[in-house]
Amino acid sequence: VPLLEAGDIIIDGGNSEYRDTTRRCKSLKEKGLLFVGSGVSGGEEGARYGPSLMPGGHKEAWPHIKDIFQSIAAKVGTGEPCCDWVGDEGAGHFVKMVHNGIEYGDMQLICEAYHLMKDVLGMDHDEMAQAFNNWNKTELDSFLIEITANILKYRDSDGTHLLPKIRDSAGQKGTGKWTAISALEYGTPVTLIGEAVFARCLSSLKDERVEASRSLSGPQGVKFSGDKAVFLEDIRKALYASKIISYAQGFMLLRQAAKEFGWSLNYGGIALMWRGGCIIRRKTIVKCHKGSY
């Protein structure tokens, strides 16, 4: 701050907590400085080909950075950038937080589909990879479904599948947890994302689970006797329905936050920002009676 002049713009493109962004907006405004808290999603693919950008903060800064942001953002459709102004104060980082919460939910749903395919239908990793590859040609077409197929078929240097060798203990960066905390704070039933966060917490209790498995062995000799193809299609449909629920709950939280803080959020615009570049990117946009999700 001592090195800046009135009208200068500070941009925070990290996964910052939205309250910190709101606090910084207020503090810097008093000094005549403009602050932008921008959500950024895309991982290594976004870094190479353009991320999804979710800027918020002092709107006076937007005309100065709009062309830069939209030029480096991912493009979809006829070249529309996956970037637009989100809202005041910490709105950009709040939207990114919910994006990450939905990502947690998506990953948990895929895990549960994997569990049913592996432990109920008895499918091997190549069969599951092919199933996910086929699903990626349906309404489930998305980045996470695509990479799941690749992960399932990936083989180690000794020729065996790598996935079964990976320790079943997940970490977390905190944004999914923040989403669940916000849902509790604002009385919004974001149950699916909450369960996904708890599943990660449970997975981290590896030693306790190993100890418990010595006494609780679980069901033995369960064998599926129905129509495998029909059940597999039921899993696909359930996964799709659950994803819709996860997105809807995420947007419910956005709507409640907008009421709490007086933000004017463009929900359709946010959905369009998530069509490309980001981790939960998908081509299908679900039409709801309240607008485009």
Secondary structure, DSSP 8 states (H G I E B T S, - for coil): -TT--TT-EEEE-S---HHHHHHHHHHHHHTT-EEEEEEEE-HHHHHHH--EEEEEE-GGGHHHHHHHHHHHS-EETTTEESB---EETTHHHHHHHHHHHHHHHHHHHHHHHHHIIIIIS---HHHHHHHHHHHTTTTT-BHHHHHHHHHHH-B-TTSSBSGGGS-S-----SHHHHHHHHHHHTT---HHHHHHHHHHHHHT-HHHHHHHHTT-----S----S-HHHHHHHHHHHHHHHHHHHHHHHHHHHHHHHHHHT----HHHHHHHTSSSSTT-BS---EETTEE-
